[in-house]
Structure formats: C-alpha cells, structure tokens
Amino acid sequence: MRKIGIAVAALFVFSAVLPVAAQAPEPIDYNAIYTIKDIGFNHSQVMDIMSYLTDVYGPRLTNSPNMRAAAQWTEDEMKQWGIANVHTEPWKFGRGWSNERFSAMMITPRPYILIAYPLAWTPGTNGAVTAPAVLALIQNEQDLDKYRGQLKGKFVLTQVPPDDPAHFEAQGHRYTDADLAEIATEPVPGARNEDRFARFRAMRALQQKVQAFLVAEHAAGWIQASRGDDGTVYVQSGGSYEPGAPAALPSVAMASECYGRIYRLLEKKIPVTLRINDENKFYDDDLKSFNIIGEILGTDKADEVVMMGGHFDSWHAGTGATDNGAGSAVMLEALRILKASGLKMRRTVRIGLWTGEEEGLLGSRAYVNEHFGDPKTMQLKPEQAKLDAYYNIDNGSGKIRGVYLQGNEAVAHIFRQWMRPFNDLGMTTLSIRNTGGTDHLSYNAVGIPGFQFIQDPIEYETRTHHSNMDVYERIQEPDMKQMAVIVASFVYLTANRDEMLPRKPLPPPSTSPF
C-alpha cells in the first residue's frame, strides 16, 4: 500500500467514462448510518476485543495453542452476540509451534542483556547453552568452505550488521492531500522487475544452504541481525512447518544494536561468550489449521452473501496487534454493530477470519477453493455467483481514507456516493489501483469483487509490521472506531442494494496468490 490522493480529479475521470445508466443515484439509508455511528462511536467494544486478541491471547502464530485459544474466545463472543452459524472450517497446514521460554545474554567480556527472539519453527537449545560466538561471514555458497570444521558448538554470526542511520523525519504519519492525490492516479505498468525477484530467490536459496551447513557442522545456534533499530526486532520464520522437513538450527533474530556490539568485539579479536536458553515446542497432533466463520442471515436475498474479513494469525515477537489484530477486531466490531443495531439486511452477511495469511494467504485461498472456485483452472462453483463482495482490513490501525478498486471502474460511482457520509471522517479517496499482499487477492483471483481499504500508514512499515513492537499500545482507538463504523456501513449498503456490485471480466487461470 502506497500513497493515494484527494481523488476528486480521478473521480471526475471515472464519471466521464462510465455509461449514463451506471450513474444512477445510489440510495443511502441515512437513518441506518446514524444508528451505526451511534453504536460504533458511543457504545464501542472494539478496544476490548483488541485487548483480548492481543493482551490475553496474543500472539497468534498459525496452528499454535495461542491461535486456537484466541479462536475459541472469538467463537464464544460471536455466539453471545447472537451471530448465526458460528464455526471453524479446517484446512491442511502443518506443525504448530510456540516459544515457551527465552533469554539471551553476553557473558564475556562483559555481562550484557541481549534483545533477541527465536525464529518460528526452529528447535530450542535443550536447556541453557553457554558457548563462544564466532564470525562466519557468508555472502555466497563458496564462502561455506572457509568455515568447514570450525563451528561446532558455537553461536554463529553470518552477516555484517545493518546500518542504523539517524531519524530526521517522524516514523509515523498520516496521508496528506498530496499523498492521496497521488494514490488516486492510475500508474502505467512498467517492465516487471525480474532482477529484484531473482535476487530474492537467490537470497532465500543461500539462507537454506547456510542453514543446512550450520546443522551439519553442529553449531550451537545461528544469530541473525534484524533490520530496524531502537530495539525493534523483526521476527518471522527460520524453519519449516511441514512435517518431515529438513532439520533447522536454534536460530534467533537479534536487535541490530546488540548484534553490532558482538560483531565489533569479534572483529577486534576479543572473545565473546553468549548464554542462550531457548525452549520451543512443536505440535504435531493436529496438522490442520482453520478459518473462523459467522453470519447474520439475510431476509429476501439470504442466498446471496456479503463477506468481510481479515487475517487472524500473526507472527510471534509482539502480540499481533497492528498485523492483524486490528483488522480482526474491526471486522468483529462491525459485525457486532450490525447485529446490535437490529437493522434488517436483505443479503446474508458473513465474516471470515483467516489463518495462514503470513505463510502465503493460505487460509483464505483454501476457503475460496472450497467454496468459490480454483484460480489455477478457473473452474467456478455455484457459490461464486452468489457472493456479492468481500471487504478486507489488513494495513494496521490507521483510519480509513478510501478504497482500492482493484481495477473495477464500474463500482467507482457507487463507492463515491457511499463515502459521502464519511467525508468528514477523512474518507475521500478512490484509487483504481491494485493493492496486494493480503486476503482480498484470493477473492479477486476467482472473479469476485474483493476490496482492501486505504488506511493511514501510521507506523506500520516503519515500526510495527512483523516486529516485537506489534503490540496493543501501537493501536489508535479513534481510528479503530472510525474503521468499524465505515466497514459496517459499507457492508450494510452492499447487503441492501437491489443488484449485486458489478464485476470485472473473469481473470485468466493463475498459480500466483499475489
């Protein structure tokens, strides 16, 4: 997600190219909007939901015990609200994993507490291990031979510390009018950057070879420098959730400041001893993950469905607040608002909270394959024609500024009118652009209108996304209330529209989720 803009000029362009018949006024039930605003602003529960998902049950790594406990709490809450058909739908994933205990210290030459986190799906140290640290700088496969036979029983550092430049601009910000105006424009696609993809694939391949090498050398552990600074550590996976995958090594991501100190001492030929206690558990009793589903049944068009959702899983260094407890809490609150309002909706409203998003949109892709069609073959199922639209939240806790249309010009005039009651809340912008990386793509892949909202970035990319700072304190309460009200209103208006939202032509078969 990048910049958007004040959208006025872009919206005039949409009006100019749409047929006159498509410009008919969209009826807006302002009494319903007033009711939704009253419940969402004056009787909100969104931050309480947020605290349960993060403080009580977070983090929510896919197939971990925490994720399962959070899902059970969510199901119980929806049932208390009177939501119908609350259930989970399983799909094949792999092993669960959790960290049970972790500590890391430099023992010599001076005691020093280290900021670090174990990488997901890596084994533990089997008790506290005290061992020397060693530099083994590996930039290519040929470098492996330099260190063969030298790493047994040692904590290995394989990279140069990242640069940590000073910050002269705020790391959190809201979109300006200029930002929004830029996002509203349609960029002309350039050449695909194959070099970038090739570099990424080569880097991943080298990491796998380094992992296998360190395992074969019987190293005590792999210390990796995290990007970020000020003690912020970005932590994802270091092993595989697939049963029977090659063995991994105890591996940690370390704050750049801590990693840099160890690196510089070793460069000076000063011996460094580390003590790490890393206790992790794997769970092989149930290799299926699941999605969480609930509904408010419609009236005269109950066989047609409007969906809203976001991914429920997270990484494990924080508590999964901005990514994506925020999206899950907003969608749950929007569902609660609609139920509490007593407003009648013609179509059935369904929430879907997905797991496995962080591993490649796996949960939403499994759900789409089961219910709507296979994007690899474009063989569609009957439910595909009955799903009106899917709305998604997954860009942190920044307030909604508009909607990405995913190239669907035909809905622009509809959304433009629906946004009017929220212009004074900052929602002014439509962007024709596609935005990627999250679960609405699973729906677009089989021809269903799937939309991601434009959100203020706040600190999402600069501080919280996949880091140990992804915690409740980084959530903006007014923004959460604004998001829940807007989502509930858009879902309500979609559910009560005479016709389903217009669709783009079906996409060609594709194997890529992104």
N, C-alpha and C positions, 0 to 999 in steps of 0.2 A: 504494500500500500504506500503510495506516494501522494504527492500534492494534488489538491483539487481546487477549484476556484469558484468564484462567485457565480458561475453558471448562467447568468442572465443571457449573455450573448449566445452561449451554446444552446440554451433552451429555445431562443428565437430560431436558431437553425433547425432544431427538431420540428418546430411548428411549421416552418416553411416547407419541409419535405414530407410531412405526413398528409394523407388524404383528408379532405374536409370532413368526411364521415367519422374519421378517427378522432376529430377534435371535439366531439360532443362533450358537454359538461359532465363531470363525474359527480354524482350526488354524494354529499358528505353529511353524515348524521352528527351534527354538532352537539346534540344532547348526549349522544354516546361518548363523544370526545370529552365533553365536560365531566362525565361520570368517570371515565378512565383517568383523566387528570386528577380528579379529586382523590380517588383511591391511591393512585401512584405517587402523588406528591404529599398528601396529608395523612395517609394511613399505610405508608410503605413498610414492607418487610424485607426489602432487598438486601440491606446490610446484615440483617440477622441470618438470612440464607447464606450470604457471603461468608460470615464468620463460621458457620457450621461446616461449610465446604472446605475452608482453609484451616482455621484455628483448631477445630475439633477433629476433622478427618483428613486434612491435607498432610503431605502431598498425595496425589492420586495417580501414581505410575500404573500404566496398563497392566492388569491382572495381578496387582499387588493386593494384600489384605486391606490396606487403606482405601483403595479404589472400591473394593467390594463393600466395605462398611459405609462409605460415602453414598454408594448407590442404594443400599438398604435404607439409609436415612431419607434419601430423596424420594424413594418409592413411598415410604411411610407418610412423608409430608404431603405428597400429591393425593394420597388416599384420604388424608384428613381434610383436604380442601374440597373433596368431592369429585376429583378427576376420575374419569372412566377409563377402563381397560389399561390400568397401570400394570406394566410387566417389563421384563427384560427379554431380549432376543439374542441368543448366543451366536457366536461366530468363531471360527478357528483362529487362534492366535499362537500361543506358545507358553513358555515358562513364566511364572510370576517371579518377582524379585523384590527384596526390601533390604534396606540397611538398618541394622539393629543397634549398632554402637560404632562410634568412630572417634579417634583422637590422633593428632599428629603433632610431634614436637621435634625441634632440633635439640639434640643433647649436647653435642660439642661442635664448635669450640665454645659456644655459649648457649645456655638454655633459652629457647625461643618458641613460643606457641605459634603454630602454623595454621593458616586459614586454608582449608582444603576439604574436598568432598569426594567420596568414592564414585566412580562411574558406574552407571546402571549395568546390570547383568554381568558384573565381574565378581570373581570369588573374593573372599576375605583373606586375612593373613593368618587365620587359625591361631588367634591369640596375639598379644603384643609382640612385635618384632623390632629388635634394635639392630641396625645394620648400617654400614657405611653408604654414603651417597657417592655416585660416580657420574661423570660426564661421558656420554657416548653420543656425540652429535652425528645424527644420521640424516643426511639430505637425499640419499639415493640408495638403491639396493647394493651398490658396490661398497658403500661405507660399512655394511654389516661385517664384512671380513676383518675390518680393523679391530673389532672388539670381540671376536670369537674367542671363547675360553677365558674371558676376563670379567664376566658379570655375575657369576654365580653368587647368590646370597646378598646381592647389593640392590639398593634402590637406584634406579637408573633414570637420569635426566637426558633426553634425546634432542632437545631443541634449544635455540637461543631465546632468551626472554623477549617478550614483545615490547615494543616501545610504548611508553606511557606519557604522551605529551600533556602539557598543562591544559586546563579547560578555560577558555576565554569566552565561551558562549554557554548559555543555560542548556542543561541536558534535557529539560522538559520544556515543551512549548505547545501552544495551540496553533491551528492553522490560521493564517492571516487571509484577508480577502485576496491578496495576490496568489497565495498558495492555492486557494480554492479555485481561482480563475484558471490557473494552470492545469489543475487536475481535471477540470471540466472539458478541456480540449481533447480532441481525438488525435493521438500521435500516429504518424505514418510509420508502419513497421519497418525497421531496418533489417540488415542481414543478421541472421542468427549467430550469436557469439559462440561458435563451436570451440574456439580456443579456451574459453572460460570453462565450458563443460568438460573439455578434455583435461584441463588442469585439475579440476575437482575429482574426476575419476582416477587420475594418476595419484593424487594425494591419498585418496581412500585406499587404493591398492597398496601404496607404500606403507600406510599405517597397519594394514593387515599383515604385511610381511614383517614389519618390526615386531608386532605382537607375537607372531609365531616364533620369530628369532629369540625374543626375550623369554618366552616359555621354554624353548629348547635349551636355552642357556641357564635355566633355573634361577633367574633373577628373583630377588625378593619382592620387587614391585616396580611399577612404571609410574614416574612422576611427570605429569604433563602440565605445562604452563597454560593458564586460562587467559584468554583475551579479557579486556576490562581492567579497571583499576579501582582505587579506593576500597579495596577489599571485596569487590564484586567478582564472583566466580561464576562462569558459565559452564553448566554441567549437563551432559547428555549421556549417551551410552558408550561403553567401552567393550562390551561383549555382545553375545547373541542371545535372543530369547528363544531361538529354535532348539528343540531337544536334539541332542547329539551333535551340536555344532562344535567346531574345534575349541579346545580349551583356551581360556583367556588367562590373564595375569592379574593379581591385585593391582588396580590402577586408580589413580586419583587425579583430579583437576585441582591445581593449586593457584591461589591468588598470585598475580604477577609480582607483587611486592615481595612475597615470601619466596617464590621461585627465584626471583632475581638475586636475592641475598645469597641463597645457597649456590647459585651459579657463579657469582663473583668470588665467593670464598674458594670454590673448587678451582676456578681459573688461577687463583693465587697459590695453588698447591697447598692450601690449608685443609686438612682432613675435616670432613663433616660427617657426623653420625646422626641418624634420624631414628625416632621411635614412633612406630605407627601401629595402632590397634584398629583393625577394620573387620567388623563382624557383619557379614551379609548372609541372607538366606535365599535359596531358590525354592519355588513352589511348583511341583510337577503333578499335583493331584488333579488339577483341572486345567487343561491346556486351552480351554475356550474362554474368550472374553465375551462381552455382551454390550448391547446398546439399551438405553432406558427409554421407554415409550409410555406416553399417557395421552388421553384425548378428552376434549369437550365435544360431545356429539352434536351434530347439526340438526336442523329442522327439515325443511323440504328438499334440501340438496345434500343430505347426510352422506350419500355415497361419494361425493366429491370432497377433497381434503385440502386444507391449507396447512403447511408444515412450518415450524420454526425450530431452530436448534443451534447447537454449538458443541464443541468437543469438551468432554467431561474429564479426560485424562490430563496429566501434566508430567513434567519432569520432577525431580525429587529433591533438589537442593533447597528450594523455597517451599511454599505451601500451595503453589499453583493458583495464585490469586489473579494476576492480570492475564495469565495464559493457562487455562481459560476459565478459571472460576468465575471471572467477571461475566463472560458470555453465558455460562450455565446459570448463574444467579439471575441475570437479566431475563433470560428466557423463562425460567421458573416463575419469577415475579410477574412477568407479562401474562403467563398462563393463570396465575393466581388472581391477578386483577380482573381478567376476563371472566373467570368463574365467580368471583365475589361480586362483580357488577350486576349479575343477573341478566345481562344483555343477551338477546337471542341472536344466534348466528346460523345462517342457512347451511353453510358447509361445516363439516367436521373440522375442528382444529386439533392438530396433533403436534406434540413436542417430541423431538428426538435428541437425546444427549449421547454423543458418540465417544467410544474409547478407541485407542489405537490411532488417533489422528497424528500424534507425534512420530509414529513409525511409518507414516505414509497414507493418511486418510483411510486407514484400514477398516474402521468400524462403519463409517458412512458408505464406503464403497461396498462393503458386504451387505448392508441394508438395501442399497439401491439395486444390487444384483439380485437379491432375494425377491424384491417387491416390484421393481420397475423395468429392469432390463439389463442386458450385458453390453457395456460400451465397447467391448472388444469385437462383438459381432453385430451390434445394434439390433439384436432380436429383442423386441419390446414385449412387456407383459401388459395385460389389461389394466392394471392399476396405474400404469404410466399415463394413460389418457385421463384419469380421474384426479391426478394430483395437480392442483391449480398452480401453486408456487411454493418455494422454500426460501425462508429468510434466515440468515446466519449472523452471529456475532462472534468475532474472534480477533479483535485488534486492541485488547487492553481495556482500560476503564475510561477512555476518553469519550466525551459525549458525541452523539451522532450529528454529523454535519450534512449528510446526504446519503445517496445510494449509488453504488456502482451498477450500471445497467447491463454489464456483460455483453455489450453489443446489441442489446434488444431495444432498438429505437422505438418500437411500437408501444412500449409501456411508458415512454417519457412523459407524454401529456397526462397520463393517469397519475403517475407519481408526483408530477409537478403540482397538480391540484391537491393531492393528499398531503403534500408537505406544507401547504399554506397555514394550517392551524399551528404549525411548529416553527414557522419562520422566526418568530421572536424568541424561540429557544435555541436558535443557531442552526437549524436545519434548512439550508437554502440551495443545496448543490446536487445536481445530477451529473454523473460522469458516464459517458458511453464506454469507458474503458473496461477491460477485463482486469480483475484483481485476483491473484492466485494464492496458493498455499494453504487453503482451508476447505471446509467440507461442502460449501456450495458447489464446488467444482464437480463433485460426484453426481450431482443432480443435472448440471449443465451437460455433462458427458452423455446423458441419455435424452437430451432434448427437453428437460423440464426447466422452467424459469427458476433459476436459483440466484439469490442476491445476497451480497455482503454489504453492510452499511459502511459508509465513510465515517471514520472516527478521528477525533483529535489524537495525535500520536502520544501526547504527554511524555512519559519516559520509557515508552515500550521498547524501542530499539536501542536506546542508549543506556538503559539500566536494568529493566526487569525481565525481558524476554529470555527465558531458559536460564535464569540466574538464581543465585541464592537471595536476591533482593525481590523475588516474585512473591511478595507477602501482602497480607491484609492492609498494612499501613500505606501501600502504594495505590490503594483504591480511592477514587474520588466519589464521595457519596452523592453530591448533586448530579454528577454525570450519570451515575448508575440509575437514579430515579428518572432522569430525562430519557435514557435509553429504554427503560422498561415501558414508559408511557408511550413512546413512539412505536416500539415494536408491537405492543398490544393494539394500538390504533391501526397500524398498517394491516395486521392480521385480521382485525375486526372488519375493516373496509374490504379487504380481499374476500373474506368469507361471505359477505353480504352483497357483493357485486352480482348483477344479473348474469353476466358472462364471465367465464374464466379469463385470466390475463392472457394477452396474445403471446404467441410463441415464435421463436426463430425457427428457420428450417432445421431439420434434424442434422446433427453433426455426423461426419463420417466415422466409421469404426476407429478406435484408438486404444492403444495399450497404456498410454500415459495418464496418470491421475492428475498431473499438473498442467 
